[in-house]
Amino acid sequence: MVDCGEGAQMQMKRYGLRKNRLNHIFISHLHGDHYLGLLGLLFTMHLNGRKNDLYLYGPEGLAEIVTLALKYGNTKLSYLIHFKELRSKESELILDTKKLTVHTIPLQHRIPCNGFLFREKPKPRKLIKEKIEDQRFSIVQINQLKGGNDITDELGNVIYKNVDYTLPPKKSRSYAYCSDTKYDESLIPLINEVDLLYHEGTFLHDMLDRAEETFHTTVRQAASIAKQANVSQLIIGHFSNRYKELQPLLDEARQIFEFSELAEEGRQFSIPE
């Protein structure tokens, strides 16, 4: 989960998302609309008897907020929380699993704030089933082929070429989440050529002065970041409540970057492999 605003649990229930599958929560910063749903979620997991450890990533102060709530609620959780306090001056690797990595994206906001970059690791090559069945490969040899290696004999001579038994792997996908921030070109190298970028677009560009004053971004600026970073698709969100109709924001973004979409409630975006 990335950020956890009020109503998070209601939305999870609405869209059929199971809390027991949630193991990592990333909080960009400590403005209420990005974390006020977190405590309720943590307590619900406790009441549901969760046993698995939970990993919580966020800025300085997040651990204190959670700890004080537990202290004054006289509550000992049924599971263990691992806190990872994040810096906001430079990008850092905060999660490295078998399948993906997560790096922070330092953002320019009124308080310490980070975005998050998710990248899948290289995937194994796909075996050509009918060709594999014709040979009696061992598990070790199968794994060699999946890893892109030829199979050799004891003397190092190639006896089975990888290209004869495998197909190229599926695409390794990437997603960048840029929460509240003013226009900042320094993040472009970090998000260069990602498949999907979420970037806040709080105002139309005629509100540029207000955007700069509040350390937010206009949709035109968000689209400019996407274009310069050569991303495949942009999602804009975090719209000011002044906008009752969102189409003008989308129109303005698409004037700069054609592949722009709105982060509308319940909408799903997929990245092809």
KAGI-V451702 format. One record per residue. RES is the residue in one letter. SS is DSSP state (a for helix, b for strand, c for the rest). D_LAST is the distance of its C-alpha to the last C-alpha in Angstrom with 1 decimal. Layout:
# KAGI-V451702
res:RES ss:SS d_last:D_LAST
res:RES ss:SS d_last:D_LAST
This chain:
# KAGI-V451702
res:M ss:c d_last:21.4
res:V ss:b d_last:21.9
res:D ss:c d_last:25.5
res:C ss:c d_last:27.6
res:G ss:c d_last:30.0
res:E ss:c d_last:32.7
res:G ss:c d_last:31.7
res:A ss:a d_last:28.5
res:Q ss:a d_last:29.7
res:M ss:a d_last:30.5
res:Q ss:a d_last:27.1
res:M ss:a d_last:25.4
res:K ss:a d_last:27.8
res:R ss:a d_last:27.2
res:Y ss:c d_last:23.4
res:G ss:c d_last:23.7
res:L ss:c d_last:22.5
res:R ss:c d_last:24.3
res:K ss:a d_last:26.2
res:N ss:a d_last:26.4
res:R ss:a d_last:22.7
res:L ss:c d_last:23.2
res:N ss:c d_last:23.9
res:H ss:b d_last:23.2
res:I ss:b d_last:24.5
res:F ss:b d_last:24.4
res:I ss:c d_last:27.2
res:S ss:c d_last:27.2
res:H ss:c d_last:31.0
res:L ss:c d_last:34.0
res:H ss:c d_last:34.6
res:G ss:a d_last:35.1
res:D ss:a d_last:32.3
res:H ss:a d_last:29.8
res:Y ss:c d_last:31.4
res:L ss:c d_last:34.2
res:G ss:c d_last:32.3
res:L ss:a d_last:31.7
res:L ss:a d_last:35.2
res:G ss:a d_last:35.1
res:L ss:a d_last:31.8
res:L ss:a d_last:33.2
res:F ss:a d_last:36.4
res:T ss:a d_last:34.7
res:M ss:a d_last:32.7
res:H ss:a d_last:36.1
res:L ss:a d_last:37.9
res:N ss:c d_last:35.3
res:G ss:c d_last:36.1
res:R ss:c d_last:33.0
res:K ss:c d_last:33.4
res:N ss:c d_last:30.1
res:D ss:c d_last:30.2
res:L ss:b d_last:28.6
res:Y ss:b d_last:27.4
res:L ss:b d_last:28.4
res:Y ss:b d_last:27.6
res:G ss:b d_last:29.7
res:P ss:c d_last:32.6
res:E ss:c d_last:36.1
res:G ss:c d_last:37.9
res:L ss:a d_last:35.2
res:A ss:a d_last:36.5
res:E ss:a d_last:40.0
res:I ss:a d_last:39.2
res:V ss:a d_last:37.8
res:T ss:a d_last:40.5
res:L ss:a d_last:43.3
res:A ss:a d_last:42.0
res:L ss:a d_last:42.1
res:K ss:a d_last:45.5
res:Y ss:a d_last:47.2
res:G ss:c d_last:45.7
res:N ss:c d_last:47.0
res:T ss:c d_last:43.7
res:K ss:c d_last:42.3
res:L ss:c d_last:38.7
res:S ss:c d_last:37.8
res:Y ss:c d_last:34.9
res:L ss:c d_last:34.6
res:I ss:b d_last:32.9
res:H ss:b d_last:31.8
res:F ss:b d_last:32.2
res:K ss:b d_last:30.5
res:E ss:b d_last:32.4
res:L ss:c d_last:30.5
res:R ss:c d_last:32.0
res:S ss:c d_last:31.3
res:K ss:c d_last:32.5
res:E ss:c d_last:29.8
res:S ss:c d_last:26.2
res:E ss:c d_last:26.0
res:L ss:b d_last:23.7
res:I ss:b d_last:24.3
res:L ss:b d_last:21.9
res:D ss:b d_last:20.5
res:T ss:c d_last:19.1
res:K ss:c d_last:17.7
res:K ss:c d_last:14.1
res:L ss:b d_last:14.4
res:T ss:b d_last:17.1
res:V ss:b d_last:18.7
res:H ss:b d_last:21.0
res:T ss:b d_last:23.5
res:I ss:b d_last:23.9
res:P ss:b d_last:27.7
res:L ss:c d_last:28.6
res:Q ss:c d_last:32.0
res:H ss:c d_last:33.5
res:R ss:c d_last:36.9
res:I ss:c d_last:36.3
res:P ss:c d_last:34.0
res:C ss:c d_last:30.4
res:N ss:b d_last:26.9
res:G ss:b d_last:23.4
res:F ss:b d_last:20.5
res:L ss:b d_last:17.5
res:F ss:b d_last:14.7
res:R ss:b d_last:12.7
res:E ss:b d_last:10.6
res:K ss:c d_last:12.5
res:P ss:c d_last:11.6
res:K ss:c d_last:10.4
res:P ss:c d_last:12.8
res:R ss:c d_last:13.0
res:K ss:b d_last:12.8
res:L ss:b d_last:16.5
res:I ss:c d_last:18.0
res:K ss:a d_last:19.8
res:E ss:a d_last:22.9
res:K ss:a d_last:23.6
res:I ss:a d_last:23.4
res:E ss:a d_last:25.8
res:D ss:c d_last:28.3
res:Q ss:c d_last:28.7
res:R ss:c d_last:29.9
res:F ss:c d_last:27.6
res:S ss:c d_last:28.3
res:I ss:a d_last:25.9
res:V ss:a d_last:26.4
res:Q ss:a d_last:25.6
res:I ss:a d_last:22.4
res:N ss:a d_last:21.2
res:Q ss:a d_last:22.3
res:L ss:a d_last:20.2
res:K ss:a d_last:17.0
res:G ss:c d_last:18.0
res:G ss:c d_last:18.3
res:N ss:c d_last:22.0
res:D ss:c d_last:24.6
res:I ss:b d_last:27.1
res:T ss:b d_last:30.6
res:D ss:c d_last:34.1
res:E ss:c d_last:36.6
res:L ss:c d_last:37.7
res:G ss:c d_last:34.2
res:N ss:c d_last:34.1
res:V ss:b d_last:30.7
res:I ss:b d_last:31.0
res:Y ss:b d_last:27.4
res:K ss:c d_last:25.0
res:N ss:a d_last:21.4
res:V ss:a d_last:20.2
res:D ss:a d_last:22.3
res:Y ss:a d_last:20.7
res:T ss:b d_last:16.9
res:L ss:b d_last:13.9
res:P ss:c d_last:11.6
res:P ss:c d_last:9.2
res:K ss:c d_last:5.5
res:K ss:c d_last:4.6
res:S ss:c d_last:6.8
res:R ss:c d_last:6.8
res:S ss:b d_last:10.4
res:Y ss:b d_last:12.8
res:A ss:b d_last:16.5
res:Y ss:b d_last:19.2
res:C ss:b d_last:22.5
res:S ss:c d_last:25.2
res:D ss:c d_last:28.8
res:T ss:c d_last:29.7
res:K ss:c d_last:31.8
res:Y ss:c d_last:30.5
res:D ss:c d_last:29.7
res:E ss:a d_last:28.3
res:S ss:a d_last:28.3
res:L ss:a d_last:25.0
res:I ss:a d_last:23.3
res:P ss:a d_last:22.9
res:L ss:a d_last:21.3
res:I ss:a d_last:18.5
res:N ss:c d_last:18.2
res:E ss:c d_last:15.0
res:V ss:c d_last:13.1
res:D ss:c d_last:10.2
res:L ss:b d_last:12.4
res:L ss:b d_last:16.2
res:Y ss:b d_last:18.7
res:H ss:b d_last:22.2
res:E ss:b d_last:25.4
res:G ss:c d_last:27.4
res:T ss:c d_last:30.7
res:F ss:b d_last:33.0
res:L ss:c d_last:33.4
res:H ss:a d_last:34.5
res:D ss:a d_last:38.2
res:M ss:a d_last:38.1
res:L ss:a d_last:37.2
res:D ss:a d_last:40.4
res:R ss:a d_last:39.5
res:A ss:a d_last:36.0
res:E ss:a d_last:37.5
res:E ss:a d_last:40.2
res:T ss:c d_last:37.8
res:F ss:c d_last:35.1
res:H ss:c d_last:32.5
res:T ss:c d_last:30.5
res:T ss:b d_last:30.9
res:V ss:a d_last:28.0
res:R ss:a d_last:28.9
res:Q ss:a d_last:28.7
res:A ss:a d_last:25.3
res:A ss:a d_last:24.1
res:S ss:a d_last:25.8
res:I ss:a d_last:24.0
res:A ss:a d_last:20.6
res:K ss:a d_last:21.9
res:Q ss:a d_last:23.4
res:A ss:a d_last:20.3
res:N ss:c d_last:18.2
res:V ss:c d_last:15.5
res:S ss:c d_last:13.0
res:Q ss:b d_last:14.4
res:L ss:b d_last:17.5
res:I ss:b d_last:18.7
res:I ss:b d_last:22.5
res:G ss:b d_last:24.6
res:H ss:c d_last:27.8
res:F ss:c d_last:30.0
res:S ss:c d_last:33.7
res:N ss:c d_last:35.6
res:R ss:c d_last:37.7
res:Y ss:c d_last:35.1
res:K ss:c d_last:35.5
res:E ss:c d_last:33.5
res:L ss:c d_last:30.1
res:Q ss:a d_last:29.6
res:P ss:a d_last:31.6
res:L ss:a d_last:29.3
res:L ss:a d_last:26.2
res:D ss:a d_last:28.4
res:E ss:a d_last:29.4
res:A ss:a d_last:26.0
res:R ss:a d_last:24.8
res:Q ss:a d_last:27.9
res:I ss:a d_last:26.4
res:F ss:c d_last:22.6
res:E ss:c d_last:21.5
res:F ss:c d_last:18.1
res:S ss:b d_last:19.8
res:E ss:b d_last:19.9
res:L ss:b d_last:22.2
res:A ss:c d_last:21.6
res:E ss:c d_last:23.6
res:E ss:c d_last:24.4
res:G ss:c d_last:22.3
res:R ss:c d_last:19.6
res:Q ss:c d_last:16.0
res:F ss:c d_last:13.0
res:S ss:c d_last:9.4
res:I ss:c d_last:6.5
res:P ss:c d_last:3.8
res:E ss:c d_last:0.0
